[in-house]
Amino acid sequence: MKPDTCCLPLRSLALVIRQQQRRRRFRYDALWALAAAVLLAAAAWAMRSQLLSSPYNPGDAASTVLLRMLVCTTTASALFLPLFAALLAPAALPLQEEKRTVEEQIMAGIGMSQILGARLLAALRPILLLWLLLVLLWGGFQLYWHIAPSLQALLFSQFQLLCGISAASCTALLCAASGKGKRHWGRGSSMAAAVHLLLCTGLLLAEQKISQSSNPVRLIEGLLAVNPVMAACSPLQFDLLRTPWLYLHSSAAEFEFHTPPAALFALGAAVLSALSLFAASIFLQRAWLRSA
């Protein structure tokens, strides 16, 4: 009886991930995850006075306190988790000494872009484990205290975080690839981080044009559509523009506009991730052909 051919690619990809994980020490991934968790906790604590209009009160219900914590943590995660992913992603690029192993995987029927995708999943294990922990944590709180508008809204918000991680990591992978078959770690991470921060701070950078324009609605909606932080917060029905800090530093909240559907960001992140993986695989194949 012939094996199911539909399962062969999945088994092959799982084998690639397993091979990459064997080369990584769990202690290394645990330290990365711990560092990211500490940064998120510190950032969420620092943002609480800037994002929330009312301070914590001793008489607040548990659901109210948890909702505020969820908003602060989601904002910090949307801002910092993609930066951590951009820092780790270039490790997924195979070096010249791994060429034979990759060629064997290609002969097994796995495409180069699929190999890079599997290696990227292995490289991002600390960030993905932390993201999964956040999903389970807030999902449990939602089932017991109903802190978010709905469980679907909470899960979609966390999915938006995953989309931001995917876009940043795939961009870093592409920018770190070289036609000479080398791994430009600094260039890949810095360029992906710059793009991510540009998307997050677009409203602030365009403040002068917004304040001087008589009808900047389309500009505001366009900047919101590509903002990773806004995409993660909007499913929670949290108006990020009318938080104390942003209300003081941006005049966008003074205009009437429609918040773009959060699914636009997810679609854009998926397209960017797929194109980046495909382009990185082409660069890598051409580099190995030249060196052959």
N, C-alpha and C positions, 0 to 999 in steps of 0.2 A: 504494500500500500504506500503510495507516494505521500510525502509530507505536505501539509497545507502550505502552499506557496505564499499565501497572504501573511502567514505568521513568520516567515523567514526573515523579512526585513526587520521586524520588531525584535526577533531573537538576535539578529546580527548587531543591531543598534545597542541592545542591552549588553552584548558582549563587549562592544567598544567602551561603553560606560564602565563596565566592571574592570576592564583592563586599565583604564585611566585611574580608577579609584584605588587599585592595588598599588599604584605608584605614589599615592598621596598618603600622608600620615594623618590619622584621625586627630592627633593632637594639634596639628597645623590647622585643620578645618575648625576644630573646637575653639582655638584662639581667635580665629577670624570671626566666627559667629559671636563669641563673647564680646569682642571689641565692637562689633556692629550693634549688639544689643545694648551695651553701655552707652554708646553714642546716641542711639535712638531714645533711650530713657532720659539722658541729659538734655537732648534737644527738645523732647516733648515737655519736660519740666520747665525749660527756659521759655517755651512758646506759650505756656498757659496764660500768662498775663497779657500777651499780645493778641491772642486769638479769641479769648473769652471776655465778654463784656461784664460778666458778673463773677466775683471770686467764689471760692469754695466756702460753703457755710456748714457749720456742724449739723444743722437740721435737715440738710438735703437728703433726698431719698437715694438709695444705692444706685438705682437706674440713672438718675441725673448725674451723679458723680462719675459713673462708668461711661456715660455718653460723652462727657467732657474729656475724659481720658482717651476715649476712642478717637475723638476729633484731633486731639493733639498728637497722638501716636500715629494716626494715619497721615497727617500733614508732615511730620518728621520722616516717616517711612518713604513717602513719595519724593521727598527731597534728597534723602541720604542713601537709601538702598540702591538706587541706580548708580550712584557714585562709587559705592563699594563694588558693584557688579562690573563697572567699567575698569576698575583697578585689577580685578581678578581675571577678566575675560581673555586678555592676550595669552594667558597660559594655555589656552585651548589650541593655539596654532602649533602644529607639529614641527619639530626641528629637523634638520637635514639627516641626523642619525636615525630618525624615526621613519624615514622614507620607505624602507622595506616593509615595515609593519603596516603602514597605510596602503601600500600597493597590494599587499595580501588581502586587506579588507575590501579594496576595490574589486579585486578578482572574485571575492565572495559575493559580489552583487550589490555592494553598498556604494551609493554615490558620494562624491567628495563633499558636497554640501551637507549630506546626512551625517557623514563622519565628523565634520566640524561641529554640527549641531549636537551630536552625542558627546563630543569632547567638551563642548561648552557647558553642557549640563553637569558634567563631572567637575569642571573648574568652578562652577558657581554653587557647588554643594553647600558651603557655609551660609550663603545668602538665601538659598532656597529652603534650607532647613529652618532658618530664622523666620522666613515668610510663612512657612507651613505652621510653625509654632504660633505665630500671630493669628493665623486663620482659625486654628483650633481653639485658641484662648478666647478670642472675641466671639467665635461661634458658640462656645459654651455659655458665655455671658448672655448672648442674645437669646438662647433657648430658655434660660432661667429668668432673666430680668427684662427681656424685650427692650434693649437699650436703643437699637436702631429702628428706622421705620418698618423694616421687615428683614427676615433672614436673607431673602434674595438681594435686597439692597446692600446688605453688609457683605455678602459674598461677591457681588459685582464690584464693590469698592475695593476689595482685596484683589480681585482679578485685574483691576486697573493698575494696581501696584505691580503685579506680575508683568503686565504689558510694558510698563516703564522700565523695569529691570531688563526685559528682553530687548527693547529698543536700544538701551544704553550699552548693553554687553555686545550685541551684534555690531553696533557702530564701532566700538572699541576694537573688536576683532578685525573688522575691515580696515580700519586705519592702522592697525599694527601689522597687517600683511604687507609684504614687500615683493616686488618683482624679482628680487634677488634671493628669495627663499629665506629671508631673515625675519626675526620677530622684533619689531620696534615697539617695545613695551611702553616706553614713556610717551611716544607720539600717539599711540592708540588710546591709552587711558586719558591723556590730557585733552585730546580732541573730542572724545566722547563726553567727558565731563563738561567741557566748554559748551557743547551743544545742549546738553541737559540743563545746565544752569541758564543758558540763554532762553530756553523754552519756559523755564520756571519764572524768570524775572522779566519776561517780555513786556508785561504791563508797566512795570516800573521804568524800564528803559525807554518805552514809548510815551511816557507821561507828558513830556513837552508837546508832542504832536497831538495827543489826546486833548490836552487842555486848550490848545490853540485852535482846534478844529471845531466847526459848528455842528458837525454830525459825524462823530467818530464811531458810530454804532458797529459798522462792519469791521472796522479795525479791532475793536474790543472783542467782538464775537470770534474773530479769527484767532486772536491771541489766546482767548480762553479755550478754544477748541484744541490747541496743541499744548496746553499747559498740563503737565503730569500731576501737579498738586490739585488743580481744579478738577481734573478727571477723577481723582480718587475721592475727593470730598463731596462732589455734587450728588452721588447716589445716597449719601447720608443726609441730604437736604440741609447741608451746612453752607451758608452764604459766606464764602471766604472773602469776598470783596468788602463786606460790611463789618469785618473784624476791626477792632480799635486801631491796630497798627496800619493795616492797608487803607483804612478809611482816611488816615492822615497823610499817607504818602501817594495815594492815587485818587484821581478824580473820576475814575471809571464808574464808580457807584452812583454818581450824580445823573447818569444818563439812563434812559429806558432801553433795555436790550433784552433779547431772549438768550438764555444760557444754552449753548450748543449741546446737542445730545452727547452724553458721555461715551456712547459707542463709537463716535467719530475718532476719538483718541485711540481706542482699542484697535480699530481698523487701520488707522495710520501706523500704529506701532507694529502691527502684524506685517504690513506691507514693507515697512522699513527693515524689519528683522529678516524677512525672506530675501529681499534684494541684497542686503549686506552679506548674508551667508553665501548667496550665489556668487556675488562679485569676489568675495574672499576666496572661494573655492577656485574660481577661474585664475586669479592671481597666483595662487599656490601651484596649480597644475602647470601654468606657463613657466613658472620659476624652475620647477623640477625638470621640465622638458629642456630648458636651456642648459641646465647643469648636467644633463645626461650625456 
